[in-house]
Amino acid sequence: MKKVFLNILSLAFVLTTIAFVMDGDMVKPSMMMRFTEFFGMMGIFTLFISVIYFSTIYLFKSIEKESVKQEK
């Protein structure tokens, strides 16, 4: 389970970094605001990826259990 969370955080970090670099804001906020935006975006990406990943895994496992139940 640790590996799953590490992979999700790694993916969120990469997506956040790409999005942060692609962002073309002309405003130059303070460093504190930049870090806040970066970690906030990373938290949002982590949440979205986790919800999608864990709901998909749950769905596949429940479908598999149901198909095994019907075979018996």
C-alpha positions as CSV (number, residue, x, y, z in Angstrom):
1,M,0.0,0.0,0.0
2,K,2.9,2.3,0.6
3,K,4.1,1.8,-2.9
4,V,0.6,2.8,-4.2
5,F,0.6,6.1,-2.2
6,L,4.2,6.8,-3.3
7,N,3.3,6.3,-7.0
8,I,0.2,8.5,-6.6
9,L,2.3,11.3,-4.9
10,S,5.0,10.9,-7.6
11,L,2.4,11.3,-10.4
12,A,0.8,14.2,-8.7
13,F,4.2,15.9,-8.2
14,V,5.1,15.5,-11.9
15,L,1.7,16.8,-13.1
16,T,1.9,19.7,-10.7
17,T,5.4,20.6,-11.9
18,I,4.3,20.5,-15.5
19,A,1.2,22.5,-14.8
20,F,3.2,25.1,-12.7
21,V,5.8,25.5,-15.4
22,M,3.1,25.8,-18.2
23,D,1.2,28.4,-16.2
24,G,1.8,31.8,-17.8
25,D,1.0,34.2,-15.0
26,M,2.6,37.6,-15.5
27,V,2.0,38.4,-11.8
28,K,5.0,37.8,-9.6
29,P,3.6,36.7,-6.2
30,S,5.8,36.2,-3.2
31,M,7.7,32.9,-2.7
32,M,5.2,32.0,0.1
33,M,2.3,32.3,-2.4
34,R,4.2,30.2,-5.0
35,F,4.8,27.4,-2.5
36,T,1.1,27.6,-1.3
37,E,-0.1,27.4,-4.9
38,F,2.2,24.5,-5.7
39,F,1.3,22.4,-2.7
40,G,-2.3,23.2,-3.0
41,M,-2.3,22.1,-6.6
42,M,-0.4,18.9,-5.6
43,G,-3.0,18.2,-3.0
44,I,-5.8,18.6,-5.5
45,F,-4.1,16.3,-8.0
46,T,-3.4,13.7,-5.3
47,L,-7.0,13.8,-4.2
48,F,-8.3,13.4,-7.8
49,I,-5.9,10.6,-8.7
50,S,-6.6,8.7,-5.4
51,V,-10.4,8.9,-5.9
52,I,-10.1,7.7,-9.4
53,Y,-7.6,4.9,-8.6
54,F,-9.2,3.5,-5.5
55,S,-12.8,3.7,-6.9
56,T,-11.6,1.8,-10.1
57,I,-9.8,-0.9,-8.0
58,Y,-12.9,-1.3,-5.8
59,L,-15.2,-1.6,-8.9
60,F,-12.9,-4.2,-10.5
61,K,-12.7,-6.2,-7.3
62,S,-16.5,-6.2,-6.8
63,I,-17.1,-7.2,-10.4
64,E,-14.5,-10.0,-10.0
65,K,-16.2,-11.2,-6.8
66,E,-19.6,-11.2,-8.5
67,S,-18.4,-13.2,-11.4
68,V,-16.8,-15.8,-9.1
69,K,-20.1,-16.0,-7.2
70,Q,-22.0,-16.6,-10.4
71,E,-19.7,-19.4,-11.5
72,K,-20.4,-21.5,-8.4
